[in-house]
Amino acid sequence: MRSSVEIYNIRTRSHRVVWQTERLVEAPNWTPDGAFLIINGDGLLYRLPADGSAEPGLIDTGFATRCNNDHGLSPDGKQIVISDKVAYGKSCIYVLPAAGGEPRQVTRNLPSYWHGWSPDGTRLAYCGIRDDVFDIYTISVVGGEETRLTFGEGRNDGPDYSPDGRWIYFNSSRTGRMQIWRVPASGGEAERITDSPFGDWFPHPSPNGDKVLLLSYDPEFFDHPRDLPVRLRLMDPDGQNIETLFELFGGQGTINVPNWSPDGEAFAYVRYFPVA
């Protein structure tokens, strides 16, 4: 076994396996109706029933056949955003109908890796690498000029919106070890959220805004590699009351994108097994 797509219920503190495969699959996010998980594998996207009742079905992404694990659904569930590098050899952000179809290009500056969709559906948040500098940007979903929110203070990555649209949470190495920060979505001074002994990545605020989920590496790992012992942790939006929910073998691909259930009671993730 290589990948196990699972769901964790934060109320009952219980795990449920949705689907397991010998393939490498990544980054589940939930459809707004709660019926499906969207995952990627082999450069393509798939729709997996959240109850595990059927095998994943392929989503038509047109020419985009080198999608990475930075994908997600619009708040109304009508569109999918992807990050794909077929056209330019670097990750570019596109939007297409949720049912599948031809992608429409959003970002001109590359590479750009999507991570968050604003609650009102009008803007996308992403990590952009410009002159080897990793920073947080937003852009209108119809394209145009990008807005820069961080300015080279270490490596900045993994942005996701708070449900009220006020904040963008992200991870940053500006103090040395990767930690969680947040910045006003309209721009302004960033605020540090975690001060932990781990390398903290991929903060995802819950739909009702009362918790933030994150993935934590042992401190010696700066990046976010796959196939390592990691832990999934939960905290208040201001970083208080942080707790480790469980440890697992994972990392890259486990929770790269927004992964909460619509009711905020559970989240989806991928557990990996060592390569034989």
C-alpha positions as CSV (number, residue, x, y, z in Angstrom):
1,M,0.0,0.0,0.0
2,R,1.3,3.5,-0.9
3,S,-1.5,6.0,-0.1
4,S,-4.4,6.0,2.3
5,V,-7.0,8.8,2.0
6,E,-8.6,9.2,5.4
7,I,-11.0,11.4,7.4
8,Y,-10.5,12.5,11.0
9,N,-13.5,13.7,13.0
10,I,-12.4,16.3,15.6
11,R,-15.5,15.9,17.7
12,T,-15.3,12.1,18.1
13,R,-11.5,12.0,17.7
14,S,-11.8,9.0,15.3
15,H,-10.2,8.1,12.0
16,R,-12.0,6.6,8.9
17,V,-10.3,5.2,5.8
18,V,-12.0,6.3,2.6
19,W,-9.8,4.7,0.0
20,Q,-6.4,3.0,-0.3
21,T,-4.2,2.5,-3.3
22,E,-0.8,1.4,-4.5
23,R,-0.5,4.7,-6.3
24,L,0.7,8.1,-5.0
25,V,-2.2,10.4,-4.5
26,E,-2.3,13.7,-2.7
27,A,-4.0,16.7,-1.2
28,P,-7.7,16.0,-0.6
29,N,-10.2,18.8,-0.5
30,W,-13.9,18.5,0.2
31,T,-16.7,19.6,-2.2
32,P,-19.1,22.1,-0.6
33,D,-21.9,19.5,-0.5
34,G,-19.8,17.1,1.5
35,A,-20.2,14.3,-1.0
36,F,-16.8,14.1,-2.6
37,L,-13.1,14.6,-2.1
38,I,-10.9,16.0,-4.9
39,I,-7.4,14.5,-5.0
40,N,-4.5,14.5,-7.5
41,G,-2.3,11.7,-8.8
42,D,-0.1,11.2,-11.8
43,G,-0.6,14.9,-12.9
44,L,-4.4,14.5,-13.0
45,L,-7.4,15.2,-10.7
46,Y,-9.9,12.8,-9.5
47,R,-13.3,13.0,-7.7
48,L,-13.6,10.4,-4.8
49,P,-16.8,9.7,-3.0
50,A,-16.3,10.8,0.6
51,D,-18.1,7.7,1.9
52,G,-15.7,5.4,0.0
53,S,-18.5,3.9,-2.0
54,A,-16.8,3.9,-5.4
55,E,-13.4,4.3,-7.0
56,P,-12.2,7.8,-7.9
57,G,-13.5,9.3,-11.2
58,L,-11.2,11.2,-13.5
59,I,-11.9,15.0,-13.9
60,D,-11.3,16.4,-17.3
61,T,-8.7,19.1,-17.0
62,G,-8.1,19.5,-20.8
63,F,-4.5,20.2,-21.7
64,A,-3.5,20.4,-18.0
65,T,-2.1,17.0,-17.4
66,R,0.8,17.9,-15.1
67,C,-1.3,19.2,-12.1
68,N,0.5,19.3,-8.8
69,N,-1.0,19.1,-5.4
70,D,-2.2,22.7,-5.3
71,H,-5.8,22.6,-6.3
72,G,-9.2,23.4,-4.8
73,L,-12.8,24.3,-5.2
74,S,-14.5,27.7,-5.3
75,P,-16.8,28.5,-2.3
76,D,-19.9,27.7,-4.4
77,G,-18.4,24.5,-5.7
78,K,-18.8,25.5,-9.4
79,Q,-15.1,25.9,-10.3
80,I,-11.8,24.1,-9.7
81,V,-8.5,25.9,-9.5
82,I,-5.4,24.0,-10.5
83,S,-1.6,24.6,-10.7
84,D,-0.2,23.0,-13.8
85,K,3.1,23.3,-15.8
86,V,2.2,21.8,-19.2
87,A,2.1,25.1,-21.1
88,Y,5.2,26.9,-19.6
89,G,7.2,24.3,-17.8
90,K,6.5,26.2,-14.6
91,S,3.5,26.1,-12.3
92,C,0.7,28.3,-13.6
93,I,-2.7,28.8,-12.0
94,Y,-5.8,28.1,-14.0
95,V,-9.6,27.8,-13.3
96,L,-12.0,25.4,-14.9
97,P,-15.6,24.2,-14.4
98,A,-16.0,21.8,-11.5
99,A,-17.4,19.2,-13.8
100,G,-14.4,19.4,-16.0
101,G,-13.4,21.4,-19.1
102,E,-10.7,23.6,-20.6
103,P,-8.7,25.5,-18.1
104,R,-8.6,29.4,-18.2
105,Q,-5.2,30.9,-17.3
106,V,-5.2,33.3,-14.3
107,T,-1.6,34.1,-13.4
108,R,0.9,35.6,-15.9
109,N,3.9,35.7,-13.5
110,L,5.4,32.2,-12.9
111,P,5.8,30.0,-11.1
112,S,2.7,30.4,-9.0
113,Y,1.2,27.7,-6.7
114,W,-2.4,28.1,-5.6
115,H,-3.4,27.6,-1.9
116,G,-6.5,29.6,-1.0
117,W,-9.8,30.9,-2.4
118,S,-11.4,34.0,-0.7
119,P,-14.7,33.2,1.0
120,D,-16.5,35.6,-1.4
121,G,-15.1,33.8,-4.4
122,T,-13.4,36.8,-6.0
123,R,-9.7,36.3,-5.2
124,L,-7.1,33.6,-5.1
125,A,-4.1,33.4,-2.7
126,Y,-0.9,31.7,-3.7
127,C,2.8,31.3,-3.3
128,G,4.7,33.0,-6.1
129,I,8.5,32.6,-6.7
130,R,9.9,35.7,-8.2
131,D,13.7,36.0,-8.6
132,D,14.1,32.9,-6.3
133,V,12.1,34.7,-3.6
134,F,9.0,32.9,-2.1
135,D,6.2,35.3,-1.3
136,I,2.5,35.4,-0.7
137,Y,0.3,37.0,-3.4
138,T,-3.4,37.4,-4.3
139,I,-5.1,37.9,-7.6
140,S,-8.6,38.3,-9.0
141,V,-10.1,35.1,-10.1
142,V,-10.5,36.6,-13.6
143,G,-6.8,37.4,-13.7
144,G,-5.0,40.8,-14.0
145,E,-2.3,42.3,-11.7
146,E,-1.2,40.3,-8.7
147,T,-1.0,41.9,-5.2
148,R,2.0,41.1,-3.1
149,L,1.5,40.6,0.6
150,T,4.9,39.6,1.9
151,F,8.3,41.0,0.8
152,G,11.0,38.4,1.0
153,E,11.1,38.0,4.8
154,G,12.3,34.4,4.6
155,R,10.4,31.8,2.6
156,N,6.7,32.4,2.6
157,D,4.3,29.7,1.5
158,G,1.0,27.9,2.0
159,P,-1.6,30.8,2.2
160,D,-5.2,30.1,3.2
161,Y,-8.0,32.5,4.0
162,S,-9.9,32.8,7.3
163,P,-13.6,32.2,6.7
164,D,-14.4,35.8,7.3
165,G,-12.0,36.8,4.6
166,R,-10.1,39.1,7.0
167,W,-6.8,37.2,7.3
168,I,-4.5,35.0,5.2
169,Y,-2.7,32.4,7.2
170,F,0.6,31.2,5.9
171,N,3.9,29.6,6.9
172,S,7.2,31.6,7.0
173,S,10.8,31.0,7.8
174,R,11.5,34.7,8.6
175,T,12.5,33.9,12.1
176,G,14.6,30.8,11.2
177,R,12.4,27.7,11.7
178,M,9.2,27.5,9.6
179,Q,6.3,28.9,11.7
180,I,2.7,30.0,11.1
181,W,1.9,33.6,10.5
182,R,-1.1,35.6,9.3
183,V,-1.4,38.8,7.3
184,P,-4.4,41.0,6.6
185,A,-5.9,39.9,3.3
186,S,-6.0,43.6,2.2
187,G,-2.3,44.0,3.0
188,G,-0.5,45.1,6.1
189,E,1.9,43.9,8.8
190,A,2.2,40.1,9.4
191,E,1.5,38.6,12.8
192,R,3.3,35.6,14.2
193,I,0.9,32.8,15.3
194,T,3.1,29.8,16.4
195,D,6.3,29.8,18.4
196,S,6.8,26.0,18.4
197,P,9.8,23.6,18.5
198,F,8.6,22.1,15.2
199,G,8.6,23.2,11.5
200,D,5.0,24.3,11.0
201,W,3.3,24.2,7.5
202,F,0.0,24.5,5.7
203,P,-2.4,26.3,8.1
204,H,-6.0,25.7,7.3
205,P,-8.7,27.6,9.2
206,S,-11.9,25.7,9.9
207,P,-15.1,26.8,8.1
208,N,-16.5,28.3,11.3
209,G,-13.3,30.0,12.2
210,D,-12.7,28.6,15.6
211,K,-9.7,26.4,14.8
212,V,-6.7,26.2,12.5
213,L,-5.2,22.8,11.4
214,L,-1.5,22.6,10.6
215,L,1.2,20.0,9.7
216,S,4.4,19.9,11.8
217,Y,7.7,18.4,11.0
218,D,10.6,17.6,13.3
219,P,12.7,20.8,13.6
220,E,15.6,19.6,11.5
221,F,13.5,19.6,8.3
222,F,13.3,23.0,6.7
223,D,11.3,22.1,3.6
224,H,8.1,20.0,3.3
225,P,9.3,16.6,2.0
226,R,7.2,13.4,1.7
227,D,7.6,10.2,3.6
228,L,8.5,11.4,7.1
229,P,7.0,11.1,10.6
230,V,4.9,14.2,11.0
231,R,2.1,15.4,13.2
232,L,-1.3,17.1,12.6
233,R,-2.0,19.8,15.1
234,L,-5.0,21.9,16.0
235,M,-5.0,25.4,17.5
236,D,-7.1,28.5,18.1
237,P,-6.9,31.2,15.4
238,D,-4.5,33.2,17.6
239,G,-2.2,30.2,18.2
240,Q,-3.4,29.4,21.7
241,N,-4.5,25.9,23.0
242,I,-2.4,24.1,20.4
243,E,-2.6,20.3,20.6
244,T,-1.3,17.3,18.6
245,L,-4.1,15.3,17.3
246,F,-2.0,12.4,16.0
247,E,1.2,11.5,14.4
248,L,1.5,9.7,11.0
249,F,3.9,8.9,8.1
250,G,3.3,11.7,5.6
251,G,4.4,15.3,4.8
252,Q,4.2,16.6,1.3
253,G,0.7,15.7,-0.1
254,T,-0.9,15.1,3.3
255,I,-2.8,18.4,3.7
256,N,-1.3,20.8,1.2
257,V,-4.7,22.4,0.4
258,P,-7.9,23.4,2.2
259,N,-9.2,20.1,3.5
260,W,-12.0,20.7,6.1
261,S,-15.5,19.2,5.7
262,P,-18.2,21.8,5.1
263,D,-19.6,21.4,8.6
264,G,-16.2,21.9,10.2
265,E,-16.4,18.6,12.2
266,A,-13.8,16.7,10.2
267,F,-10.9,17.0,7.8
268,A,-9.4,14.8,5.1
269,Y,-5.7,13.9,4.7
270,V,-3.4,11.4,3.1
271,R,-1.3,8.9,5.1
272,Y,1.6,7.3,3.3
273,F,3.3,4.0,3.6
274,P,7.1,3.5,3.0
275,V,8.2,2.6,-0.5
276,A,9.3,-1.1,-0.6
